[in-house]
Amino acid sequence: MEGKNKPYSLLELNRLVRETLTSNLSQTFWVTGEISELKEHYSGHCYLELIQKDEDSSSIVARARATIWSYSFRMLKPYFESTTGRKLTPGLKVMVLAQVTFHEVYGYSLNITDIEPTYTIGDLELKRRETINRLIADGVFDMNREQQLDMLPNRIAVISSPQAAGYEDFRKQLLGNRNGYRFSIKLFEATMQGEDAEASIVDALSMIYNQLDEFDLVAIVRGGGASADLSCFDSYTLANHIAQFPLPIFTGIGHEKDTTVADLVAYKSVKTPTALAEYLIDVVGEAEQQYTYQKDRLIELSAEYVDISTSRLIELGSELKSTCQLIIFQNTNKLTKTWSALPSLAKLYIFRGATTVKNLETQLNSSTKRFFITQKYLIPDYRKVLKTLSIQKMASNYKRIEFMERMLATINPANTLKKGYTITKVDGKAAKSASEIMQGNLITTIFWDGEVKSIVK
């Protein structure tokens, strides 16, 4: 070992590194990076790994362990989440105030004492805008809003957690609606928050896609909670699936002030599951009003048309009678004039000679006979023509009346009852509200294939 300095033990070298860092890097630094790993210890400490990626290749170019001690984490965590609306999770970019530390056993790490949420908000908003711009560039941003909603949207596929209070609120509000409208609800279970939420909701959409003919719309609902739980609804993958789904999608994810990308691309977005249920009830109510109006209007038009047709038939009958009388009168006058002229003509030909008279008599008899024969056969023809015209006109009007009867049949309440609706009567009158039914009333429930009587207890 001559000519060489005494070697350091590893402990001595690590102590030297620590002393050097402590003396030269004693101040704190604002550091930006991406959280790649995060673990909250039962003691209250938070252990992280921060990384930096190359902007072009996304390969990791720097890495450091970091710690937020429990006394700091108790304040920083709620402050960050309430300000950003997001939880501290892997994948977030953060700006932290950190002090460089070195431990002889654990090596280099950062001790985080503060965090700047506005930096993360800016990064999240940037990603959100990038997601929106990407959906627009793909040409899918408005696709779901362009879907056609059925006039009676009562077959609903629901994506939610079965334990979610929001789902139960939605279900009770819809099935217990005051108007008695019937809705069919089928739940497709999904995780509605956390790292698995995005994939879980996409899987539920895929299952609904395989049963498209069974539903009129899709409702994505969840109860209230921290805004930090909404991160999955800003993802490109989920928004892209919602935008291109072939059924109208409604979102009611329980937040009054937050609008996610999923809300923006959905057919309709409301703030809460209860509000979504009320909206669907109102849609069916509007359809009922429109149906009632169209039915009443069709009945009115049918009655008006029958009255008009009846009046027109009477007018045509009068016109035919007048026409027949006129034709008979005109031909009677012609016959009268011809008959009156015969004596004069006969005398004229008598003076001209017996032969001429004989020929004239023959010609007159023949002409007169042909004229009377012609008129005799014309009169039945006139009658046939008049009869044919009358029958044709009446047949035309009968077909129109048949058409109106078929139209009335299509709006027959019996056909509506076959779709699952019923009519409830109290004392022979249709009940329009539950408030009209009192305890002890005898009520009659009418189905398409019969009726049931029951007493209200």
Secondary structure, DSSP 8 states (H G I E B T S, - for coil): -TTS-----HHHHHHHHHHHHHHHS-SEEEEEEEEEEEEE-TTS-EEEEEEEE-TTT--EEEEEEEEE-HHHHHHHHHHHHHHHSS---TT-EEEEEEEEEEETTTEEEEEEEEE-HHHHHHHHHHHHHHHHHHHHHTT-TTTGGGS---SS--EEEEEE-TT-HHHHHHHHHHHT-TT----EEEEEE---SSTTHHHHHHHHHHHHHTTGGG-SEEEEE-----GGGGGGGG-HHHHHHHHT-SS-EEEE-S-SS---HHHHHSSEEESSHHHHHHHHHHHHHHHHHHHHHHHHHHHHHHHHHHHHHHHHHHHHHHHHHHHHHHHHHHHHHHHHHHHHHHHHHHHHHHHH-HHHHHHHHHHHHHHHHHHHHHHHHHHHHHHHHHHHHHHHHHHHHHHHHHHHHHHHHHT-HHHHHTTT--EEEETTEE--SGGG--TT-EEEEEETTEEEEEE--
